[in-house]
Amino acid sequence: MMRDETESWRVVEAATGRGLRWRDLAGRLAQANAVFVGEQHDDPETHKLEARLFAELHRKVGPRLALAMEMIERDGQAGLEDYLAGRLDEAAFTKAVTLWKTYPTDYRAMVEYAKANKLAVYGSNAPNKFVRIVGQKGLAGLESLSPADRGLVAAAVTAPMGDSYQKKFFATMTGMGASHGPGMDDAMLRRIYEAQCLRDDTMAETIVKALDKGHVVYHVNGSFHSDGGMGTAARTLFKRPLGTRLALVKAVPVPDVRKADPSELKTEADWLVFVPAPPGKK
């Protein structure tokens, strides 16, 4: 008999530190309108968790469930829908839509599950070509877009200074080991933050449109976009403040799930799921 992979995962209610059986998690999440699953993009066990949780939530929610993904950009929506409807085969789909290199191993399972069960799928992210424009010119760069292109990103994009999200973003980007390093000048840092906000607002707008269609949304994103209820999660509530209930899940790869201390992450999400990290990874 094969061992159930969920036996190696540990679910914890973040605020209290109390454990929850894996089989009960989907029932708790089904009470929300939108479920955010924050991941570390390079963790293979997390992707197994995401696919399993999506399927189990479907059994609770039924056909109203929709998958939305940071990993597919909004300009690929037509090709995505053609594939889901059978108008494109998979080879044509992968050519028509810009997919992450890790799509076959990390995200394909969720899209295939949605396709087999006739569930809606939304590419929620801003097209990277427009994110780059904002990274170079700031939000003012959006003024150069054609009306058609402008419609591929959020209608309203803001990048407030001084709130907790902005402070966290700046600290992350300038900290030791950050990809851009501590030598980044303030103007460049502000533009990169505005590009981040473009992603957050666009993903939030996509989620809101799906909610307005009556869907329960399962949104998969890098954990920074939803940790602490900030980023995309906060902007979803801002754009749809009435009747929107969010549930935040954070996947946490650790060397030993039994020894992991949930108290260090108590404000990061509603539910923590500790999963075994790959060997040699801290």
Protein Blocks (a to p, Z undefined) as FASTA:
>chain_A
ZZdfklmpccddfknopacdfklmmmmmmmpmbdcddddfklmklmmmmmmmmmmmmmmn
ommbccddfkbcfklmmmmmmmmnopacfklmmmmpccdfklmmmmmmmmmmmmmnopac
ddfbdcfklmmmmmmnojmlmmmpcfklmmmpcfbdcddehiaklmmmmmmmmmghiano
pmbcfklmmmmmmmmmmmmmmmmmmmmmmmmnopacdddddfklmgghiajlmmmmmmmm
ghpacddddddddfblklpcfklmmmmpmbdcdddddehiZZ
